[in-house]
Structures are given as C-alpha cells and as structure tokens.
Amino acid sequence: MELTWVSIAASLFMGLGAAFLFIFAVKRGWFRDIEDAKYQVFWSDREGSMDSTREAVDGSQSEKK
C-alpha cells in the first residue's frame, strides 16, 4: 500500500511540474508564432528537393557546401 501512495504522489508532482512548465513557457512567449518553425522546415526541404530535381533534369551537379 505504501508503494501506491508513493506512485500517486510522484504522478501528482510530475503533473504539477508539467503544468508549471507550460505556464512558464506561455508567459515567456515560447508558443508565440509556432507556425514560423513549420515554414522554415518546409521551405528548406523544398529547396533541397528542387536542387535534386534540377540535377536530374539537366544532368549537372549542384555545389554542395
């Protein structure tokens, strides 16, 4: 029975910790403009696929840095 109470207390502390972390993140603005990261990844993937398509079409190789 002791182990049950320990696990209940641990889960409550983890839940409260997650709630406080969420509130802290919202107040610090970490969730502001989260769409920007999506578009950065999308356009960087898109540019990479366009380079490989260009190589396949004209047979030239792009310069890799």
C-alpha positions as CSV (number, residue, x, y, z in Angstrom):
1,M,0.0,0.0,0.0
2,E,2.9,2.4,0.6
3,L,4.2,2.0,-2.9
4,T,0.7,3.0,-4.2
5,W,0.9,6.3,-2.3
6,V,4.4,7.0,-3.4
7,S,3.4,6.5,-7.0
8,I,0.4,8.7,-6.6
9,A,2.5,11.4,-5.0
10,A,5.1,11.1,-7.8
11,S,2.5,11.4,-10.5
12,L,0.9,14.4,-8.9
13,F,4.3,16.1,-8.6
14,M,5.1,15.4,-12.3
15,G,1.7,16.7,-13.3
16,L,2.2,19.9,-11.3
17,G,5.7,20.3,-12.8
18,A,4.4,19.9,-16.3
19,A,1.6,22.5,-15.6
20,F,4.1,25.0,-14.2
21,L,6.5,24.4,-17.1
22,F,3.6,25.0,-19.5
23,I,2.6,28.3,-17.7
24,F,6.2,29.4,-17.7
25,A,6.6,28.7,-21.4
26,V,3.4,30.6,-22.2
27,K,4.5,33.6,-20.1
28,R,8.0,33.6,-21.8
29,G,6.4,33.6,-25.2
30,W,7.8,30.2,-26.3
31,F,4.5,29.4,-28.0
32,R,4.2,32.6,-29.9
33,D,4.4,32.2,-33.7
34,I,4.9,28.4,-33.7
35,E,3.9,28.3,-37.4
36,D,7.2,30.0,-38.3
37,A,9.2,26.9,-37.5
38,K,7.0,24.8,-39.7
39,Y,7.5,27.1,-42.7
40,Q,11.3,27.2,-42.1
41,V,11.4,23.4,-42.2
42,F,9.0,23.2,-45.2
43,W,10.9,25.7,-47.4
44,S,14.3,24.3,-46.5
45,D,13.1,20.8,-47.5
46,R,11.5,22.3,-50.6
47,E,14.8,23.9,-51.7
48,G,16.7,20.7,-51.2
49,S,14.3,18.7,-53.4
50,M,14.3,21.4,-56.1
51,D,18.1,21.1,-56.3
52,S,18.0,17.3,-56.7
53,T,15.3,17.7,-59.4
54,R,17.3,20.3,-61.2
55,E,20.3,17.8,-61.3
56,A,18.1,15.1,-62.7
57,V,16.7,17.3,-65.4
58,D,19.8,18.9,-66.8
59,G,22.4,16.4,-65.7
60,S,24.5,19.0,-63.9
61,Q,25.6,18.7,-60.3
62,S,24.9,21.5,-57.8
63,E,27.7,22.7,-55.5
64,K,27.3,21.2,-52.0
65,K,28.8,23.3,-49.2
